[in-house]
Amino acid sequence: MLSANISEQVFSLSSDYMVNKIQPCRDKNKFLKDFTLSVTVVKPKEKGLTRNLNLDLRVNSTKEVDDPSYYDNFINYLQYSYDKYVTPLYTNICKVGDVVTLGGGIDEEFYFDNDSCAVSVIISIPNSHKKNWPFYVANKYKELSKLDSYFEDCIFHVREYKVQQVEFKFNFEMETNQTIKYLIENNNIEQEAIGFWLAAFNDVEKKVRKEQFHTNKIPVKRVMTENGPRLRFCDESIKLKL
């Protein structure tokens, strides 16, 4: 796995790409319901960096589109949010093999629901760090703590009895002028958030070992209380001593 600071040239996304992706829906007048765009950078043998991009659209078959220009609304929003969130996250924080996703609901005129979008950073843990993954993630990705005020929850991806990926989920309001790059450059690393994450990672590792998960997704939430943050595993809650 390579270091961060992947060139932005790898991420340039042409409007033609999105127009072509949307065209089948436009041709059949399909009503867009929600979307997920995911991007990862890989390094094939004896080749340079390659970006893999996937756009998944879900439609509502019971509705029709009132105005074909609505598709342009969605394309413009998608391009804007891709440039604002996906590119700077990957080029400033992520490493080769990680995944950044962008998603959300789509309203009646094909803007993002509530002018907001969900952004996930899925960290792939290299084999050399499988045993000490909590410290690897907490140390290598501490820049993510600068986005702590937008943090929603975490999902731990387990395969073959080991945590293979950690997914940080954030929610951003489209109208805010603060870009990812601005937040990274102007916010401080939140040591309290890192402490919480590290405690959460260790609790998840204990849970995986105890319950012998082979393949699973473990979602957790951080709940703020008068006594400090609490880690919630689905329907159970575990207090963390920081």
C-alpha positions in Angstrom: 0.0 0.0 0.0 1.4 3.4 -1.0 1.4 6.7 0.8 -1.2 9.4 0.5 -0.9 12.5 -1.8 -2.1 10.7 -4.9 -2.1 13.1 -7.8 -5.4 14.8 -8.6 -4.9 14.1 -12.2 -5.8 10.5 -11.5 -9.2 11.7 -10.3 -10.2 14.1 -13.0 -13.8 13.2 -13.8 -15.2 14.4 -17.2 -18.8 15.5 -17.6 -18.9 13.1 -20.6 -18.5 10.1 -18.2 -21.5 11.1 -16.1 -23.6 12.0 -19.2 -23.0 8.6 -20.6 -23.8 6.9 -17.3 -27.1 8.8 -17.0 -28.1 8.5 -20.6 -29.8 5.0 -20.3 -32.1 6.5 -17.6 -32.7 9.6 -19.6 -33.6 7.6 -22.7 -36.2 5.6 -20.8 -37.4 8.5 -18.7 -36.5 6.7 -15.5 -37.1 8.5 -12.2 -33.9 8.5 -10.1 -34.3 7.5 -6.5 -30.8 7.3 -5.0 -27.2 6.8 -6.0 -23.9 5.5 -4.8 -20.6 6.4 -6.5 -17.5 4.6 -5.4 -13.9 5.2 -6.4 -10.7 3.4 -5.6 -7.1 3.6 -6.8 -5.1 0.5 -7.6 -1.7 -0.2 -8.9 -1.6 -3.0 -11.4 1.8 -4.8 -11.8 4.1 -2.9 -14.1 1.6 -0.1 -14.6 0.9 3.3 -13.1 -2.0 4.1 -10.8 -5.4 3.3 -12.1 -8.7 4.7 -10.9 -11.7 2.3 -10.7 -15.0 4.2 -10.7 -18.5 2.8 -10.3 -21.8 4.7 -10.3 -24.9 2.7 -9.1 -28.3 4.3 -9.7 -31.6 3.1 -8.3 -34.8 4.2 -9.9 -38.5 4.5 -8.9 -40.4 2.6 -11.6 -43.8 4.0 -10.5 -42.8 7.6 -11.3 -42.1 9.6 -14.4 -39.8 12.5 -14.9 -41.6 15.8 -15.4 -38.7 17.7 -17.0 -35.7 16.1 -18.9 -33.5 18.9 -17.6 -33.7 17.3 -14.1 -31.0 14.9 -15.2 -28.7 17.8 -15.8 -29.4 18.9 -12.2 -28.2 15.6 -10.9 -25.1 15.6 -13.2 -24.1 19.0 -12.0 -24.6 18.1 -8.3 -22.7 14.9 -8.8 -19.8 16.7 -10.4 -19.7 19.4 -7.8 -19.8 16.9 -4.8 -17.2 14.7 -6.5 -14.8 17.6 -6.8 -15.6 18.9 -3.4 -15.5 15.7 -1.3 -14.2 12.7 -3.2 -11.1 14.0 -4.9 -9.6 15.9 -1.9 -10.4 13.1 0.5 -8.5 10.6 -1.6 -5.6 12.8 -2.6 -5.0 14.2 0.9 -5.8 11.3 3.2 -6.3 8.0 1.4 -3.8 5.4 0.1 -3.8 3.1 -2.8 -6.4 0.4 -2.3 -8.8 2.5 -0.1 -12.3 3.3 -1.3 -14.2 6.6 -1.1 -18.0 6.5 -1.7 -20.5 9.3 -2.3 -24.2 8.7 -2.0 -27.6 9.9 -1.0 -31.2 10.2 -1.9 -32.5 12.2 -4.9 -35.4 14.6 -4.7 -38.3 15.4 -7.1 -36.1 17.6 -9.3 -33.0 15.4 -9.1 -31.1 17.4 -6.6 -29.7 15.7 -3.5 -32.2 15.2 -0.7 -32.0 18.0 1.8 -29.0 19.3 -0.1 -26.8 16.8 1.7 -24.7 13.8 0.8 -23.1 10.8 2.6 -19.4 10.3 2.2 -17.6 7.2 3.3 -13.8 6.5 3.6 -13.2 2.7 3.5 -9.7 2.0 4.8 -8.2 -1.3 3.5 -5.8 -2.8 6.1 -2.6 -4.2 4.6 -1.6 -7.8 5.5 1.5 -6.5 7.3 -0.8 -4.7 9.8 -3.6 -7.2 10.3 -2.5 -8.0 13.8 -2.2 -4.4 15.0 -4.9 -2.9 12.8 -6.4 -0.6 15.5 -3.1 1.2 15.9 -2.4 1.3 12.2 -5.8 2.9 11.4 -5.7 5.3 14.3 -2.2 6.5 13.4 -2.2 6.5 9.7 -5.6 8.1 9.3 -5.6 10.6 12.2 -6.2 13.4 9.6 -9.8 12.1 9.4 -10.3 13.4 12.9 -10.3 16.9 11.5 -13.7 16.0 10.0 -15.0 14.8 13.4 -18.0 17.3 13.5 -19.4 15.6 10.4 -18.8 12.0 11.6 -21.8 9.7 11.5 -20.7 6.1 12.3 -18.3 3.3 11.5 -18.7 -0.1 9.8 -16.1 -2.8 10.3 -15.8 -5.3 7.4 -14.8 -8.7 8.7 -13.6 -11.6 6.4 -11.8 -14.8 7.4 -12.1 -13.9 11.1 -10.2 -10.6 10.7 -11.1 -7.0 10.3 -10.1 -6.2 6.7 -11.6 -2.8 6.3 -12.8 0.1 8.5 -15.4 2.4 7.0 -15.8 6.0 8.4 -19.1 7.6 7.4 -19.6 11.3 7.2 -22.5 13.6 6.3 -22.0 16.9 4.5 -24.3 19.8 3.7 -24.0 20.9 0.1 -24.5 24.6 0.8 -21.5 24.9 3.2 -18.5 26.8 1.8 -16.0 24.7 3.7 -14.4 22.2 1.4 -12.6 19.1 2.6 -9.3 20.7 1.7 -10.2 23.7 3.8 -11.1 21.6 6.8 -7.9 19.5 6.6 -5.8 22.6 6.3 -7.5 24.7 9.0 -8.7 22.2 11.6 -6.6 20.5 14.3 -6.3 16.8 14.8 -8.9 15.8 17.4 -7.0 13.7 19.9 -10.3 12.9 21.8 -11.8 11.5 18.6 -8.7 9.4 18.0 -8.9 8.1 21.5 -12.5 7.2 21.0 -11.8 5.4 17.8 -8.9 3.5 19.2 -11.1 2.3 22.1 -13.8 1.4 19.7 -11.4 -0.5 17.5 -10.2 -2.6 20.4 -13.7 -3.4 21.5 -14.6 -4.5 18.0 -11.5 -6.7 17.8 -12.5 -8.3 21.1 -16.0 -8.9 19.7 -14.7 -10.5 16.5 -12.5 -12.8 18.5 -15.2 -13.7 21.0 -18.0 -14.4 18.5 -15.7 -15.9 15.9 -17.1 -13.9 13.0 -15.9 -15.3 9.6 -17.7 -12.8 7.4 -19.7 -9.9 8.8 -20.3 -6.2 8.8 -20.3 -4.6 12.3 -21.9 -1.1 12.4 -21.2 1.0 15.4 -22.4 4.5 16.4 -21.0 7.1 18.8 -23.6 8.4 21.2 -22.8 11.5 23.2 -24.0 11.6 26.8 -23.4 13.7 29.9 -20.8 11.2 30.9 -18.9 11.2 27.6 -19.1 9.3 24.3 -20.7 5.8 24.2 -20.1 3.2 21.6 -23.2 1.5 20.4 -23.0 -2.0 18.7 -26.4 -2.2 16.9 -28.8 -2.6 19.8 -26.3 -2.7 22.6 -24.3 0.0 24.2 -20.8 -0.2 25.6 -19.3 2.7 27.6 -15.7 3.6 26.7 -13.3 4.8 29.3 -11.0 7.3 27.6 
